[in-house]
Amino acid sequence: MKRILVVEDEPAIAFGLQLDLTNEGYDVEIESDGESALRRARQEAFDLILLDVMLPGKDGFEVCRELRRAGAKTPIIMLTARTQEAEKVLGLETGADDYVTKPFSPRELRARVKAALRRGSDDDPPIVRFGDAEVDFGRCELRRAGSPVELTAFEFKLLAALIRSGGKVLSRDHLLDLVWGHGTFVTDRVVDNHIVTLRKKVEPEPSAPRYIVSVRGLGYRFDG
């Protein structure tokens, strides 16, 4: 079942979207403000986000921009009552996949949701294998010798960020932005602690890492 996060501060609209999409066979969750939506989207796996522009706290543009900066590939459809072309362009420039103006036809929205989910499935990266490990991005899962290994959301995001770097060195500050989000007030030591834990789950010999490599004074690199 595909999971959809609806971010909408008007209860009647949010309920209507949840009811309609649930009837279509989707698992629908609702958030009503930008901060909560951003936190939820970082911590959980969703197949699609329906994101209203006018939200309390962070608006939809900010939420979309921060998710894309953090490396999120989840399809995003923005919803707005604004009809100006400049608003649509801004939404697409921040990383949205589609833009729907209120009031919208439920039938049209369902069609756009299906199209976005189809495109998202086509863009799913392949399973990445190294040593006896394999990372399944579609399932957000790490397996060792065919058996699932339990990872926290942050550990999986950290591993994914390193793998997707293509062998480039990522500084601790960059990893903090990618995994924990820009503006999150945590120390570099948090990255180091998660790297230590991640190595225990990934490396054949965690004390002599082969895949998650430290680059002295610079950061970390993935050698797959």
ABEGO torsion letter per residue (X at the ends): XBBBBBBBABAAAAAAAAAAAAAAGBBBBBBABAAAAAAAAAABBBABBBBBABBBEBBAAAAAAAAAAAGBABBBBBBBABABAAAAAAAAAAGBABBBBOBBBAAAAAAAAAAAAAAAAAABBBBBBBEABBBBAAAGBBBBGGBBBBBBAAAAAAAAAAAAAGGBBBBAAAAAAAAAEBGBBBBAAAAAAAAAAAAAAABABAABBAABBBBBGAEBBBBX
